[in-house]
Amino acid sequence: MPDIHVSAAVIVDDDGRVLVVRKEGTTTFMQPGGKPEPGESPAQTLIRELHEELGLLLEERDLRPLGTFASAAANEPGHRVVAEAFATTVDPEAVTVQAELAELRWITREGTSRRSPWHR
């Protein structure tokens, strides 16, 4: 199964809600982020993608590395996504849908489905 490498953000607000986004032409919500451009580090990729997609202006010191995670790709059948994940906290008022995003949602643990990795 071919790998797609991305950088992804776990963005929370002061109320503990997590931001998820949906791209145009898709139905699946996911963590914001994207694919690297040549020469970018994972953190640089994420900073660029969050600015392009959500209007956020972050610096590397704003990101806390969480590790590398892999899963079947939601929008590319037969591929696996390998994500370098980072955590950050932002003000929900600072986030706007831009670029190829269609929608964003702030979710809580209680608002996730049974298939969510947060469900216990």
N, C-alpha and C positions, 0 to 999 in steps of 0.2 A: 504494500500500500504506500503510495508516494506521500512524502511529508510536505506540509505547508508550514513554514516557520513564521511566527508572528510575535509581537509584543502585545500584552493585554493588561488592562488596569482593573483592579478591584477598587472602585471609587465609592467611598462612604460619605455620608453627611453627619452632622453633629447629632442627629436623631438615630443613627445606626442603620439608616436605609442604604441600600446598595443600588448603584446606577447600572441599568442594562439598556442596550440599544438594539434597534432593528434596522437593517439596511434596506434601501429601496428594493422592491421586487422579491423580498423574502418574508417568511413568517416567523422565524426563530429569533428570539431575543438572546443577546450574548453580551459579554464584557466588551467595552470599547477597546479599540486598538487597531493594529494592522500590520502589514508586511513591511519589512525593512527595504530601504533604498541602499544601493551599493555604498559600502563603507560606514554605515550607521551601526552603532552599538544598539543593543536592545532598549536601553533607556532613551537614547536619542530618537529611536523609531517611535517609541511611545509618546514622547514629548511632542514630536511633529504631528503624529496622528491625532492626539487629543486636541491640539490646536486647530487642525484642519476640520475635524469632525464635530467638535464641541465648543470651540472658541476658548479653550482653557490655555492659560499661559503658565506653564510649570517649568521648574528647573530640576536637575537630577537630584538635588538634595530634598525635593518634595516627594520623591519616590522611595518606597521601602521594598526591596526585593523579596519575593515570596517563594521563588523557585521555578522549576520547569515542569510543565504539565502537558500531557498528551491525551487526545480524544479524537474520535471519529469526527470529521468535518461536517458541520451542519448543512452547508450550502454547496459543497463539492463532493458528490458521491464518490466513494472509492478512495478518498484521501484521508490522511490523518493530520490534525493540527497539532503542532508542537509550539507551545506558548511559553515565553518568558514572562512571568506575571509579576506585577508590582502593585503595591497598595498605596493609596493616597486619600486624603480627606479634602473635600471641597464644599463650598457654599452652593446649594442647588440653584441659587439665583445667577451664578456665574456660568451656567451650562446652557447652551442653545444648540438645537439640531442644525447641522450644516453638512456640506459636501454630500456624500452618498447616503446619509442617514435619513430614514423616514420617520423615526419615532424614538423617544426615550421614555423610560419609566424608572421611578425610584421604588424599589420593592423592599419588603421586610421578610424576615424568616417566616412569619405567619402567612404571608401572601404568596409563597412559592408553592409549586405543585409537588405532588408526591415523588415525581421523578427528579426533583432537584437534589443536587449533592448536599444541600443544607438540611434536607429532611431527615429526621431521626425516628 
